[in-house]
């Protein structure tokens, strides 16, 4: 345990020192400097920060828990992210950088009006502080409870351990997000990203080694473990789930429809993701970052999905299957990581957790400061005042989310399913408002508000009354086309009755908009890789029909 703590603290301090060295000379007295890293992030930093913003304990714990329960179909969340990153690079990023925006609600305000901007800002902030950040804190606390046995160490209950760990994670993450600004967050993300790729990829190989030995292997245990998995659990290795599957499985008709729409809202309109692209040095670096990230997401199934299936096989041999899907990954980690490496892996996990926490917290600070305080409270606030407000409100939001986080302990459903189904209540109307605003040039100012109200009522009713019978991705599949159709009808009607000219996006000259010359080559390679991975984990590859139902 002593060596574990030493390596854990050592790597954590290393990340902090590197972040400090890379940011100590930066000017963070201006809004652009604090919230957008001075608009100077290169492509590889954007890619690393995008990956780490998306990846946290709720992904590692949640997605692996889902695959432990139903097999490989949840790997679609990782694979489908790749084409969504293509849309970000080729469609969304050029338009965002052209407007020189700081937040997505700011863009909505430019396209519609001030009150619409306020509506969406409040909805986003509430979603982040009530759902998303608390889930990040709670899932992170679960991982560290399993790695370090905090409850046993201090003689407290598991719930008390969760509270203590949520506070610790919140305090450390807040230091980056509140006092370091976006640059510190992005640099720490990049360093932690390297550690995560090393640590994350260790798990399936160590797990296969343990599985091979559990089956009696006396030679190449990793290979024998994989052979055992394919021979005995090939149904779990099939990523093609039946059309009538319920969460946490992903029905095959929704993979490149409803799930793709869900991915678009995450990768193309989610403020904590988009803020990295908005901070790009130019369009070329923004496109590089998004497309590099696409490649990283394609290989993500190795540490975000496959370990869950290995855990199912290993626990089956041991006769100790866990009762809750969110316990599968932490238990696997505690069993297969060699003791000398446990501290490093714990530090990598902390980095992933902190990355998502401080990224979302920084985004909430940015939206409140720039979209609410500056727009509706103090229009004449100086740059220094805006930075000060951002830091102060960050402390308030950190405290609120730390109070809510431990309460998720009482939710019986899996973390990932809970988060993905609920966030669509707010985020899909944002996607419709942003993309519809680009597609349709004569929309009335109230159209985005209509979409938000219609969506909250209809999707909320689905979750309440039909969520137990139909997968929520089918609702997403239906809702986005219907909302875009409604926007089209409002656009056509308004063009006939209004004398206003068609909306045109203005180029504010924030950055150079010359695109990356290799963007189409990278796009083609990404698509080929997506098809290859899906073919491998299907009946055409190592999977077989007879898909597993929830455990």
N, C-alpha and C positions, 0 to 999 in steps of 0.2 A: 504493500500500500504506500510506503514511503517513496519508493521509486516512481510509482504512478503519480503521486502528488507533485514530485519534483519535475518530471517531464511535462506534466499538465501545466503547471505554473510557468515553466521555462518557455514553452512554445507560445503561451498566451502573452507573456511579457515581450517576447520577440516581435510578435505582430504589433503590439502597442508601440514599441520603440521604432519600428520601421514606419508606421503610420505617422508618428510624431516627426521623424526626420524628414519625411516627404512633404509635410504640410507646415512645418514651423515658420517658413518664410512667406507663406501665402497671405494675401490680403483678404481677410474675411470681414472687413468693415462694411462692404457693400452687399446688396441683396444678391447680385450675380455671383460674387465671390463666395458667399456663404451657402446659398441654396443651389447654385449651379456650377460650383467649383471653377468659377471664372470662365466658363465655356471653353475648357481646354483639355478635356479628357481624350486620350488616344483610344484607338479601336480595341486593343487587347485589354485595357482597363475596363472599358465599357462591357466587353464580353464577360470578364470575370465578375464584375459587379452585377450584371444581369443574372448570371448563373447563381450567384450566392444570394441575391435578393429573392429569387424564386425558391431556392433550396434551403430548407431549414429542417428542424426536427419533425415538424408536422408532415414533411415530405418523406423523410427517412423512416420515421415511425409509422406514418399513416399509409403511404403507398405500399411499403413492405408488409404492413399488417393486412392490407387488402389482398395482396397476392398470396399471403399465407392462408387467407380465407377462401379465395375463389380461383386462384391460379393467375396466369400472366396477363389477363385482359386489361388490368389497370395500368400496365406499362404504356398504354395508349396516351396517358397524360404526358409522358415524357416524349414519345415519338412524335405526336401531333404538334408538340411545341415547335418543332423544326419548321414546318410550313408556315406556322404563325409568325416565326421570326423572319421568314422570307417576306411576308406581307408588311411587317414592320420596316424592314430595310428598303423595300422597293416602293411601297405606297405611303405608309404613314410618316416615316422619318422625314422625307423631303418636304412634306406639307407642314409638319410641326416646326421644323427649323426655318422654313420660309416665313412663318408668322412670328418667330422669335419669342415664343411663349415660355412661361415658367411652369405653368400647371395646365392640366387638362380642363379644369373648370374655367380657366382664363380663356382657352380656345372656345369653349362653349359660349362664354360671354361675348366674345368677338363675333361669333356666328349668329347668336340670337339676341339676348339682351342681359342687362345687369341682374334682374331678378332671377332669370334662369340660371345664371352663374351662381347666385346665392343658394338656390335650391339644390343644385348638384354638389356644391361645396359642402353644405351641411350633411347631405345624404352620404357622401364619401367619408367625411370625418367620423360620423356616427358608426358607419360600417367598420372602419379601421379600429376605433377605440373600444367598440363593444364586441366585435367578433374576431377580426384578423389578428391584431396584436395579442389579445388574451390567449388565442389558440397557440400562437408561437411560444408564449411564455409557458403555458401549461405543458405542451409537448416536450419542450426543452427540459422542464423539471422532471418529467417522467424518465427521460434518458439518464439524467445524472443521479436520480434516485436508484436506478438499476445498476449503474456503473460503480457508484461509491457507497451505496447502501446508507444514505444519509439518515434515514429513520432509525436504523439499527445503531448507527454510530452515536447518535445523540439521545437515543431512547425516547423517540417521539413517534407519533402516528404517521402513516403515509401521507395523510392530508396535510398535517403540520409540516412535513418535509416539503411538500409541493409549495406551500405558502413561502417557506424560507427560501427555496430555490428560485421561485418567481421573483422575489425581492432582489436576490443577488444578480440574476440575469438582467433585470430591469436597470439596476444601478450601473452595472458595467456598460450595458448597451447605451444608456443615456449619455454617458461620458463621451462616447464617439459621436452620437447623433446630435446632441445639444451643444457641446463645446467644440467639436471638431468640424462640424459642417459636412457638406456632401463630399468634399475632397478626402477627408479622413475616413469616411464611410467607404468610399470607392477604393482607396488604397488598401485598407484592411480587408476588404472583400477579395481583392486580387491575391494578396498573400494567403489568406485563408482558403481561396479557391485552389491554389496549388496543393495545400495540405489536404484539402477535402478530396481531391482527385486521387491522391496517394492513399489516404486513409479509407475512403469509400471503396476503392477497388481492392483493398486488402480483404474486406469482409467476405465476398463470395469465394475467394480462393481459400482463405482460412476455413470457411464454413464447409466447402467441398472436401477439404482435407480431413476435417473432423468427421464428416459424413462417411467418407471412404473408410476411415479407420473403424467407425461404428459398424460398418458392414463386413469387417474382417479383412480389409485390404492389408497386404504385407509388402507392397511395392510402391507404385505411384498412387498414393491415396487420393489426390485431387482428381486424377483421371478416373479412378474407380468410383469416386463419389459422383462424378458426372454421369458415368455409365449407369450407376444405380438409379439416379434421378430419372434418366431417360427411359430406362427399362421398367420402372415401377410407378412413375408419376408423370408420364408423358401427357396425360390429360391436363395436368396442372401447368404444363409448359405450352399449352395452346392459348394463343392470345385472341382467338376468335370465339367470343361468347355468344350464346343464343340470343335471338332478337328479343325474347321476353325476359331476359335477365333483369334482376333488380340490383340496386347498389349493395355492395361495392363493385360488382362486376360492371363491365362496360359493354353493352349490347353492340354487336358488330354494325348494325345500320347507323349507329350514332357516332362512330369513330371519326369519320371525316365530314360529319354534318353537325350535330349538336355539340359534340366535344370540340370540334374545330371552332365553332362559334364561341364556346367558353374560352378556348385558348386565345382567340382574337381579343376578347376583352381583357385578358390578363396581359398579353404581350404587346398589345397595340394601344390600350387606353388606361391601363392600371398606372396610377400616378407614380408609385414607387419604382416601377420598371421604366416608365417613359422618362423619368427625371434624369436617368443616366444618359439616354439618347439626347435629351435636350441640352445636356452639358457637354456634348461632343465638340471637338475643335472645329469640325466642318462636317459636311454631309458624307464625304468619303470615309472618315473615321467612324461615323455613326453606322453606316452600312457595314463596314468591316466588323464592328462590334456585334451587331445583330446576327450576321451570318456566321461569324466564329462561334457565337453562342448556340446557333442551330446545330452545329456539329457536336458541341459538348452535350446538348440535350439528347441527341440520338444515342450516344453511348451511355446515357444516364441510367438506362434500364439495368445495367450491370450491377449497380449498387442501390438502385431504388426499387427494383422489382424482383430480380432473381433471388436475392437473399431470403425473401419471404417464402418462396417455394422451397428453397433448401431447408429453411426452418421447419416447414411442414413435414418434410421427409425425415429430418433429424429428430424432431420431437416425437414423431410417430414411432421411430425405433426405440427411443428412450422411454416411451410411454408417459410423457409429461407434457402433452399439448396444453398450451395456455388457454385460459377461458375467454380472454378478451383479445381481439386482433391487435390493439394498440400495445400489447405487452410482448408480442412475438419478436419484433426486431431488437428491443433492449435485452430480452433474455438471450437471443442468439449471440449478440455482441458479447455479453458477459461470459458466454461459454467458449467462444472460439478465438477471441483475441488473446494472444500470449501476454502474460503479465507485464513483461518489459515494454510492450507497445501500448498498453492500455492508457497510460497518461497522454501519449501523443494523440491517440484516437479521441480521447475525451476533449483535448484541446481543439482538435479539428471540429468536433461536434459543437463545442462552445462557439467556435468561429462561425459556423453555419447558422447557429441559433441567433447569435448577436447580429449577424449580417442582415437577416430578415427583420429582426426586431428594430435595429437602428435605421434600416432603410425605410421601413414603413413609418416609423416615428418621425424621421426627418421629412418625409412626404406630407404627413399630417401637419407638422409645423409650417411647412411651406404653403400648403393650401390655406390654412387659417390666416397666416400672416399676409400673404399676397392677394388672396381672393376675398377675404372677409374684412380683416383689419384695415388694410390699405384702401380697399374699395368702399367700405361702408362705415368705418369708424374714424379713421384719420387719413384723409386723402393726401394731406401735405406732410406726412411723416417722412423724416429724413432716412437715408440709407442706414445710418447707425441705429436709429430708433426701430426700424423694421427688424434688424438683426437681433436687437435686444428683446423685442416682442417675441420673435421666433424662439429664442432660448427660453424665455419665461414660460411660454405656453407649452413648450416641450416638456418642462418639468411637471406641469399640471397634467398633461396627457399621460406621461409616464406613470404618475401616481394612480390615475384612474384605471389604466389598463392593468396595473399590478393588483389592484383590488378585484377586478373582474376575472383575471386569469385563473386563479385557483378554483373558482366556482365551476369551471368546465369539468372538474373532477366528477361532478354529479351527473354528467351527460353519459348515458349508456352507449350511444352510437359511436362508431369509429370517427376519429378526428377528421380525417380527410373527407369523408362523405359529408359530415356536418358542415365543414367549411365550404366545400365546393358547391353544395346545393343552396346554401344560404346566401353566399356572396352574389349570386346571380339575381337576387332580388333588387339590387341597386346597380350592379355593374353592366348588365345587358342593356338597360336604357342609355347608359353612357356611350356604349359602343354604337347603338342606333343613332344617338344624337350626333356623335362625331362623324361617323362614316356617312350617315344620311345627309349631314350638313355639307359634306364635300360633294356627294352625288347630285343633290337636288338644289337648284339655284334660286328658287322662288318660295322657299319655305316661310310661312308666317312666323313671327317672333315667339308665339306661344306653342309652337309645334313640339319642342322638346319636353315642355311641361306636360303636354297631353300624353306623350309616349311614356313618361315616368309614371304618371298616375295610372294609366291603363295597365302598364306592366306590373306595378306593385299589386294592384287589385287582382289581376288574372293569375300571375305566377304565385302570388301569396295564397290564393284560393286553391291552386293546384297542390302546393305543398301541404296545405291543411287537409284537403279532402281526397286527393288522388295520389298523394306521394307514396302510399303503401301499395299501390297497384301498378303504377307505371314509373319507369325510370325518369328522374328529373331531366336527363339529357334529351328525352323526347319532347318535353315541354320547351326546352331551349331551342330544339330543332324547329318547332312550330312558331315560337314567339318572335324570333328575329325576322324571318321573312314577312310575317304579318305586320310587325311594327314598321318595317321598311315600306311595305305596301301602304300602310296608313300614312306614312310620311309622303309617299308619292302622290296619294290622293289629295293631301293638304297642299302639296306643292302645285299640283295641276289646278286646283280650285283657286289658290291665291294668285297664280299667274294670270288668271282670267279677270279677277276682280280688282287687282292692285296695279297701280301705275309705277310701282317701284322697279328699278332696274335689277337685272339678275345679279346675284351676289358674286363678287370676285375676291379671291384671296390676294392680299397685298404682301409683297416681299419687303420686309423691313430691313434687310441687309445685315442680319445678326451674324451670319457665318457664310463662308463660301459654300455654294450649293453644287459644286462640281461632283458628279457621282463617281463611285469607285469603278474603275474600268473592268475589274474581274468579277463584278457582281453576278453576271449571268452564268459564268462558269461555276462559281460557287453554288448558285441556285440549282443548277443541273446536278451537281455532285450530291447535294443535300437530298434531292428527290430520289436519286438512285439509292442512296443509303437507307432512306425511309422504307422504300419498297423491299430492299434486301433484308432488313431486320424483321419486317412483318412476315416475309416469306419464311424466314428461319424459324420463327415461333408460330408456326401454323401446321396443319396436317401435311403441307408440302415440305416441311422441314422436320423438326424434332417433336412437334406437338401431334396429338391425336384427338379425334372426336371423343365425345363422352365427357363434356366439360363439367368440372366440379361445381357444385352449388355451395352457397355459404356454409361454412363449418358449423 
